[in-house]
Amino acid sequence: MQLKEFLTEFQDLLQRDDPLSPDSRLEDLDEWDSLAIMAVIAWFDKQFGRTLNFGNFKGLQTVADVAALSPEIQ
């Protein structure tokens, strides 16, 4: 998956109107909460076959950090 496609799907997953960039800070996103993390965990499992848990998100600061959780995202 290309980064641009990831950004679009991640934005949709968060139900966010404003576009995201790789540098978007997670702490600045009103939509980024525990429910969003659960949705991302389910999405990564379905889309990439990658099993994640809440611990994987500890310390992540940007959207690019989330994308880096999957080697399939380029």
C-alpha positions in Angstrom: 0.0 0.0 0.0 1.3 3.4 -0.9 1.5 6.1 1.9 -1.0 8.3 0.1 -3.6 5.5 0.1 -2.8 4.8 3.8 -3.4 8.4 4.6 -6.8 8.4 2.9 -7.9 5.2 4.5 -6.6 6.3 7.9 -8.5 9.6 7.6 -11.7 7.7 6.7 -11.2 5.3 9.6 -10.9 8.2 12.0 -14.0 9.8 10.4 -12.0 13.0 9.9 -12.9 15.7 7.4 -9.5 17.4 7.3 -6.7 15.7 5.4 -3.8 14.1 7.2 -0.2 14.2 6.4 2.6 11.9 7.7 3.7 14.7 10.0 0.2 15.1 11.6 0.6 14.8 15.3 -1.7 12.2 16.9 -2.1 14.3 20.1 -3.5 17.1 17.9 -6.2 14.9 16.4 -9.5 15.1 18.3 -10.5 11.8 16.8 -7.5 9.9 18.2 -8.6 8.1 21.3 -8.9 4.5 22.6 -11.8 3.7 20.2 -9.8 5.0 17.3 -6.8 2.8 18.3 -9.2 -0.2 18.6 -10.4 0.5 15.0 -6.8 0.8 13.8 -6.0 -2.5 15.5 -8.9 -4.2 13.7 -8.0 -2.5 10.4 -4.3 -3.6 10.5 -5.4 -7.2 11.3 -7.8 -7.3 8.3 -5.8 -5.2 5.8 -2.3 -6.3 6.6 -2.7 -9.5 8.6 -0.8 -7.8 11.4 -1.8 -8.4 15.0 -1.3 -5.3 17.2 -2.3 -4.3 20.7 -2.5 -1.1 22.6 1.2 -1.4 23.6 2.2 -1.0 20.0 0.8 2.5 20.0 2.6 3.7 23.2 5.0 6.4 22.3 3.8 7.0 18.7 3.6 10.7 17.9 2.7 11.0 14.2 0.6 9.4 11.6 3.9 8.3 10.0 4.7 6.4 13.2 1.4 4.5 12.8 2.1 3.7 9.1 5.5 2.4 10.2 3.8 -0.4 12.1 3.3 -2.2 8.8 6.1 -2.9 6.4 3.6 -3.1 3.6 3.1 0.7 3.7 5.6 2.5 1.4 
